[in-house]
Amino acid sequence: MRRDRRGFPFRLLLATVVWLGVATAVPAVSAALDECAVGAYRLTDGSFVDIASIGDSRLRWRRPDGTMGALTRTPDGSWTNTLGWTDRPDGTRISFDCARNAIAFNALEGRRLNLAVSETRFSVQGASLAGRLVMPEGDSRVPIVVLVHGAERDSALDDYALQRMFPAAGIGAFVYDKRGTGASGGRYTHDYLTLAVDAIAAMREAKRLAGTRAGRVGYQAGSQGGWVAPLAATIAPVDFVIVSFGLAVSPLAAERESIATALTRRGFGADVVEQGMALADAIDVIATSNFTQGYDGLEAIRSRYGDAPWFRQIRNGVAGFSRFILDTPPSVLRVEGPQLVPQIPLHYDPMPVLRHLDTPQLWVLAGDDQDAPPGETKRRLANLTREGRPITVALFPDTEHGLYEYETLPDGSRVSTRLPAGYFPMMRDFVLNGFIGSGYGAETTRPGDESGG
């Protein structure tokens, strides 16, 4: 099921093969359709709805309350809607009036916001990156959020709805294609320092373009960006950092936690978790050697535990990276592995950066995240908060990677339905005010509040 979440590095191994292969097999949305429909619309109740191109002749709508759906054009020119990423109609009725830049959304009407858009290119470490500053209507001074990538290879300029949703809420947004993706040059990489330097250059370009309209400036980073944005803020200070479904542990530690968490949630005891860690050890050797060594050790684990129920759980997708390793012949892994995760710092420890970072941070975690399990990250962040670091932690229960609420299908897979109602308002308030209030529907721990609430 394709979703526009910012992919966790190991899961990107599967996503690169499956998602991008699907995307290239369908026609793109026409330029006329994009010009007509894509944008943010102010509705008569004062809220807004964002319309984005999915890239397969469909559109996706999103509202700040977290509701969303996919729009498909029918032969008579009207649109049908399905809930989230499901195939189930939810009764939402949407139509567009291109001549008036207007939308009808159920019983509401609205007009497309005249957001100020500045396209740009900026150079950093030999790469020319494509970016875009989107500012709210008017000429007032506003905060600006620089959107930092996850591990995905898709174009952020095409895909990131927050580039319009933040401006619709009175906040500027700067979006850019990371090196080696979309309209940007350079070689695709997972090197966090390189990506942090790119983010700093994006931040400075955003401030340059905004001029006197630039107020507070900071980062919003998803998934892999949770390692990148704090590092960038350490090198060149900003006013705030928001990390969504990111991690305060290393990539390899996260994979180990993913395996242990998956087995525990499925009722296996400590003895089985220990066996799962033996599999994690074997995978560590392969990944750390850049896919050149460790295959004999993995085969020994397979021979010993291949018929065990827990091993079949892993094979069935409990842990995406582990399944990729187990299901791919060594001859293929040796060739494709290094190309799929180039220069990834597998043992990168983010704690020294976080322990000394004075920038106010909001970390938003997904409580049921299989890709980036929040347990150890939440514990570490809570300790940093108690030590006086300006870190606010919010955990939305019953959400997965991407902060999506989901339904579980009969085969055990998940399909995303929406975002929590409080997720976007929480980020908006943190950017505008420097802190969050209450009533978002998340478990929160704030500086000076050790008990959470």
N, C-alpha and C positions, 0 to 999 in steps of 0.2 A: 504494500500500500504506500503510495508516494505521499510524503508529507514535507512541508516547507520548514522543517526544523533545522537547526544548525547542527550538522552531524558531529557526533563524537568520533575522534580519529579512528579507532578500531572498527567501529560500525561503518565508517565510510568505505572500508574495504568491500563490504557487500553492497553498499549503496552505489558505489562507483560502477559496479558491474550491472546491477539491476536497474537502478533509477535512471541513470543516464542512457542506458540501452533502450528503455521504454520511451524516454522523452524524444529520442531521435526518430522514432518510428511513426510519429503523428504530426500533422500539419500545425504550423504556428498560427496564432491568432492574427488576423489581418490587421494591417496598419490602420485602416479605417475604423475597425472595431476598437482598437486601443484608443485612438483619438476621441472616439465618441464616449466610451464608457469608463476607462481607467481614470481614477482620481478619488479625492475625498469630497464627500457631499455633506453640507450642513442641513440637517433635517428640521422640520417644523417644531419638534419637541426640544430643540436646542442641542441634541446629541449629533453624532455624525456616523456615517458609514463609509468604509473604504472599499473601493473596487479595484482589484488587481487582476492581471492576466496570469493564468496558470501556464500557458504555453502550449496547450493542446486543444485549441479552439473553445476554451471555456474561460470563465471568470470566477474569481473567488471574492466574496464579500466578508467583511469583518466589522464588528462594532466594538466600541471600547468596553462593553460589558462582557466581552469574551465570546459572544455568539458568532457563528460563521457558517458559511455554506458554499456550495459550488453551483454555478450557473451554467446551463447548457442551452444553446440557442436551438429552437425548434424550427421546422421548415417554414412556418408561417411568420417567423421573425420574432416571436415571443421567447421568453426564457422560462426554463424549469429549474427548480432548486432542489438540492439534496443536502441533508444535514451533515456538517463537518466533512469528514472523508468517507462517510458511509454512502451507500446507494439508495438511501431511504428518503423520500420526500418529506419535508417538514411543514409544508403549507405556506412558506414565505413567498410573497408575490413581489416581483421587482420588474420594473420597466424603465426605459431610458427615453428621454426626449433630447436628441442630439442638438436640435436647432436652438433649444433654450438652455443647454448644459444642465439639464434637470433630471431628477430621478423620482420615481414613485416607489416607496418602500412600504409595503402593506398599506396601512391607512395614512402614512406620512408622505410628505413631499419634501424635496430638498433641491438645493442648487450646488453645483460643483464649486468648491472653494478656489479662489484665484491665488493660489500659492505662488510665491516668488521662487523661481527655479533658476539656478546658475550651474551650467555644465562646465567641467574643468578637467584638465590633465595636470598632474604634478609628478615630478621626478624624485626618486629616492633610491639610492644604492644601485644605480644603473637601470632601474625599471621605470617605465612611464605608466602611471596608474590613472585610471579613469574614475572621476568622482562627480558628485552632484550635491549641491547645497540646496535644501528646500526650507524656505522660511515662511512663517505665518503671514497672513494678510496684514497690511499696515506697515508702519515704519518704526514701531517701538522697539526698545531694547529687550531681547529675550535670551533665555538660556539656550544652549546648543548641545545636542547629543551627537557624538560621533559613533556610528554603528560599526562595531568590530566583529569580524567574521568568526564563524565556527570553522569546522574542517571541510565544509562543503566546497565543491568545485563549480557550483552554479554561479551565475551572475547576481551579485547583490543589487546592482542597479535595476535589474529586472524583477527580482523576487522579494525584496524586503518591503513589506507593507508599512513598517514603522517609519519609513522615510516620509510618509504622508500622515500617518496617525499622530505622530508627535506634533508636527506643525498644526494639525487640526485642533490640537489641545493647547496651542499657544507656545510651542517649543520648536526651535529650529532643529533640523536633522541633517547630518552629512553622511552620505552613503558612498561607498567606493567598492569597485571590484578588486579583490585581493590579487596580488601578483600571480600571473599565470592563469587567471580566470576571466571570463567575460571579455570586456574591452581593454583590459589591462595587460601590459607586457610583463616580461620577467618570467622566471621559472617558478612554478608552483612548489611550495615548500611547507613543511610543518615546523621549521626552526622558529622557536618562540621569540628569540631576540630579533631576528630579521623581521618577523611580523609585528613586533612591538615598535621597531623603528618605523615601519610603514604606517602604523597607527598614529605615531607622533607626527609624521609628515602630514597625514590626513587631518589631524587636529589643527595643525598650524595653517593648512590650506583653508579649513573651515573658518578660522578666525580672520584670515586675510579677506576672504570673500564677504563675510558678514560685516566687516568694518565696524562702524559705530553701533551697529545693532547687536553685536556680540555681548552677551552677559556672561553668566557662569557657563563654563565649557567642561564637558566630561565625556566618559565613555559608557555605552551600553554594549555588553559583550555576551554572546551566547556560547555555551558548550566550550569548545577549545579556546574561545576568546577569554574564558575565565582564567587561563594561564597567561594570556597575552596582555590584557588590559592593565592588570595591576603592575606588571613589569614595565609597561609603557609609562604608567603614572609615577613609578619610582624614578625613571630616567628624566622625564619632563613633567613636572607637577601639573595636575588639573584640579578642578573643583570637586569632582565626584566621580565615582565608578559604580556602575551597576553590573553585576554578574548574574546571568540567568542560566540555571541548570548547569553550572560549572563545578569545578572540583578543586579542593585544597590538598589533593594528594597527587602523586605521580601517575602517568598513564598506566604503567604496569601495576602499580598498587590498586588503581581503580579496576583493572581487569580481574585481579585476584578478589577484590571485594564483590565484584559483580557475580563471580562464580559462587562464592560463599553465600551471598545473600539469596541468590536464586535457589540454591539447594536448601537453605534453611527455611525459606518461605514455602517450599514444597514438602516440608515435614521431615526432611532427612536430619539425622543427628550429627553430633560432633565427629563421630568416626568417619562418616561419609564425607563431611566437609574436609576432613584431613586428607582423604583420598582425592577430593577435588583440588586441593592445594598441590598435590603431587602432579596433577595435570597442569595446573598453573605454572609450576616450576619448569615443566618440559616446554611449555609455550614460551616462557620467559627466555629460555636458552635460544630458541629459534628466533624470536623477535630481537633480542639483544645482539645476536650475531649477524643481524641484517639478512636473515633468512638463509644463511650459509651453513649452519651447523644445528645439531640437536635433534635430528630426525630419528636417530636410533633410540634416543631416550623417549621420544613420543611414541614410537612403535612398541616399546616395552610397556608403557602405560596402557596403550590400546590392547595389547595382548592380555594384560592382567585384569583390566576392568571393562573390557569392551562389551561384555554381556550384562553388566550391572545396570539396574534401573536408572541410577543417577547419571551414568554415562550416556544412556539413551536420551535423557532429558537435555543434556548439553548438546547432543547431536541434533535434537529437535529445535534448537534455537534459543535455549535459555540464555546462552552467552554468544553473541554474534561472531566475535573474533575467534573464539574457540571453535565454533562450528566451521568457520572458514578454514582454519588450520586443519581440522580433522577431515574435512571433506575434499580438500585440494591435494592432489599428488605433489610430493616433494619437488619433482622436476618443474612443475608449474610455479610452486611457491618460490623457488630460488630465482626465477625470472621476474615474476609479477610482483612479489612482495615488496622489494625495495622501491619499485616505481609507484606503488600505491601509497606508501607512507614515507616519502623522501625526507630525510633529515629529522625525523621525529625524535625529540629528546625523551626517551622512554623512562629514564630515571629522574627526570626533572622534579625537584622538590620546591614547591611554591612557598613553603613556610618562611624561609628567610626574607623573602620579599614582603609577604603579608605581615610579618612580625614587626617590620620597621616602616610600614607605609602609614603616613599620617592622613592620607586622603580619606574623606568620608566614603564608606562603601555600603551598598545594599546588595546582599546576596539572596537570590530567590531560588529556592531548591524545590525539586519535584519529589514528593514523598514516596512515590512508587516507581522511581526511575531505575530501569534495568540497565540502561547504558552507562549512566553516571550515578551509581548508588550514593545516596546523600549521607549515610550513617557517619562515617569517619570525618567527612567534610564538615558536617554540622557540629560534631564534637570539637574539632579543631577550631572552627570559627567561634564557637561559644567560649572556648578557653581564651582566644585572643580578645574577645569582648570583655571578659573578666579582667584581663591584663591591661585594659584601658584603650585598646585599639578602637577607632571610630567605625565599628562594623555593626550593621543591622542585618539580622538573619531572618528570613521569612520562608517557611516551608508550607507549601500547599499540599494537603493530603490527597490521595487518590488521583495523582497526576503522574504522567510519564515524561520522558525526555522531550523537551520542547515546551514543558508546562501544560501539556494537553490533558484534559479529561478524556476518558476512553471507554469503549465497550470491549468486552472480551468475547471473541467468537468461539464457536464450538471446538475448533482445533487448538484453542489456547492462544492464538494470536490476538493482537489488539488493533482496534481501529479508532482513530482520534475523532472526537465529536466537537470539542470547543475548548476555549481557555477559561480558567477560573474568572469569575466576575470581578474579583478584586485585583487581578494581576496588572492590567494596564493602569488603572487608577493609582495603584501603589507606586509604580515607576514614575508616573506623571507627578505625583505629590513629592516624591523624593527629589526629582529634578527641580521643581519649582520652589520647594521650601527647604530643601536640605535635610528633611526628615520625613517620616511617615506618620500617619495618625493611627486610627484603629478601625475595625469593622471591615477588613479586607477578606476575611475568611481564611486567614493563614495563621499558623503558629509562629509567633514572632519573638525575637530576643533583640532588645535594643541596648545601646551603650547605657550603662547604669542600671539595667534591668536584668539581673542574673537569672530570674525565675522564668522569664518568657511570659507569653500570654496572647 
